[in-house]
Amino acid sequence: EIEYAVENGVVRVCTPLDEVRVQPSLHGEIQAHNVALAFAAMQRSLPTEPQALAQGALHAYVPGRFEEVEVEGVKLVLDGAHNSEAARVLAETLAADRLEGLVAIVGMTDGHDPLGFIRAIAPRLRTIHAVPIDYHRSQRPEAIAAAAGELGVACRVHETVPEALRAAQASGGPILVTGSFYLVGEVLRHLKLR
């Protein structure tokens, strides 16, 4: 049995064997659950000092997981969320950070549900720029635009990521890049941040 609670960004994790207080470096409400799960798994598989887990959580880094960067005075939030559940978690994190009126660049892989994905984040968005991603199973941006249209979210289709970035940056931001880790990587490479 694992129990955890969050107070002021610090997660208190309790298991039958131990208790630890952890301040995760990764952003988002879901991180409390992830830290508790990791703590329980570590206790079962490896004898680990609770403070070693706390240090690991403090220094953990996942590129493209609610990563914030600033480019030419415009804030970009990069998140590799790619399905409806991840989009709901992303929307909760955006709400907790009071981020709204975002201009989103969205590219997805084939087989993912753009309607469910966009439905989850739509309340935080001003508009969407749909793009193909540099991946052999890229979803057509027209499918993303159709889903956005069904939900009443303004959307423009672009042929390339650089084109979508220019259009999004012209809006003054903030900009959300999401739908795929492939897209996040492509944007970071284009901006020469990786």
N, C-alpha and C positions, 0 to 999 in steps of 0.2 A: 504494500500500500504506500503510495507516494502522495504527499500533500505539499502544496506550495502556495505561497501568497506573495503579492507584490506590494511594496510600499516605497514610494519615492524612487522608483527605478531599481530598487534592490529586491532580489528574489530570495525568499526564505524557503529552502527545500528541506522537507522532513521525510525520512524513511524510517523503517523500524530499526535500522542500524545506526543512523547518524542524522545530523542536521548541519546545514551550511548556509551561509548568506553569500549571495553571488550578485555582482553587478555586470550583466552581460554587455558586451560592446556592440553586439548586433542589435539593430533597432526594430522595434515592433512588439506588439502585445504577445504575439505567438512565441517570442523568445523565452518567456517564463516557462511555458510548457516544454519547450525544447531543452532548456537547461535541466528541468526536473527529470525528464526522460533520460538525458545523458547521465545525470548523477546516479539514477537507479541502475542503469545499464552498467556503468563503471563499477558500482558496488558489487554487482553480481558476477562480473567477469574478471575483474582485476582488483587486487587490494590497492586502493588509491586513497591517499589522504584527501579529506574534503577540501582543504585549501588548495590542493593541486587543481581540482576542478574549478574552483573559484578563479584561479589564475588563468586557466585555459579559457574560461568564459569571458574574462576581462580582456583577453588579447585575441579572441576569435575574429576572423575576418572572412567574409564571403564576397568576392567581387560581384557587383551587380545585385546585391540584396539590399534594397533601400539605401543605395549609395547616393550621397548628395555631392554634387560638384558645382562649381561656378565657372561659366565660360563667358567672357566678355560682359560681365555684369549680370548675366542671366543664370538663375538657379535651375539646375537640372536634377531631377530625382530619377535614378535608374533602378529599375526593379525587374528581375527576370520572371516575375509571376507569369504563368502560362496556362492556367486553367481556372475554372470558376471559383474553386475553393481558395486558391492562392490570391485571386483577385479580391475576394471578400476580406482576406487578411490584410492585403495591401490597402483596401479602402478604409479599414479600421485604423491602420497606422496613419494614413493621410488625415483622417478625421482627428485622431489624437494629437497630431502635429498642427492641426488647424490649417491644413493645406487644401485650398479649394480654388475654383476658377482656373484649373490647370489646362494647359494645352498639351495634349497627349500625342506622342508618336507611337503607333501600335503596329507591330508586325508579329505574325503568329505562324506556327508550323501547321501543316495540314493535319486534320484529324482533331484539332482542338475546337471548342465551341465558342465562336466569337460573340454570339448573342449573350450567353451566360456570363462570359468574361466582362463584356462591356456593361451589362446590366449592373454588375457589382460595383464598378468604379464610376459609372455615369454621374452620380450625384456630386462628384468632386471635380468634374470636367467642364470646361468651356467649349472645347472643340477637339476633334481627333484628326490627325494626319495619318492615313493608312499607307503602309509601305510593304513591298515584298522584302523578305530577308534573304541574305546570301546563304541559302541552304537548299538542297535538292528537294526538300518537302515543304517549301514555302507556301503558305496559304495565299491565295489571290487577295490583294488588298481590296478588290471589289466586294468580296464576301464580308470583310470587316466593315466596309462602308455600308453595305446592305443592312447588317446587324445594327450599326449605329443609327441609320435612318429609321429602322423599325422602332428604335427606342427614343427617337426625337433628338438625337445628338448630332450636331453639325459635323460633317466629315468631308475631308478632301483626300483624294487618292493621288499618290505620287509614284513615279516610276523608280526613284532611287532614294536611299537614306539621306545623302547629302542635300537633295532637293527638299525633302521633308524637314530636315534640320534648319535649312535657311528660312523656310516658311514659318516654322514654329518660333525661331529666334526673332523674326520680324514682329511677332505678336507681343514681344516684351516679357514673355514667360510668366510664371514659372512653367517649366516643361517637365512632363512625365514621360519617360521612355519605358515601355513595358510590352509584354506579350510573349517574350522569348529571351532567354539568355543569349541566343545567337544575335538578336537585334541589339541587346545591350553591348555585347562585344564589338559589333560592327560600329556602333555609335562611338564607343570609346576609342577604337582604332582611328576612325575618321577624325575625331577631335584631337588625336595624337596624345591621349591620356593613358594609353597602354602601348 
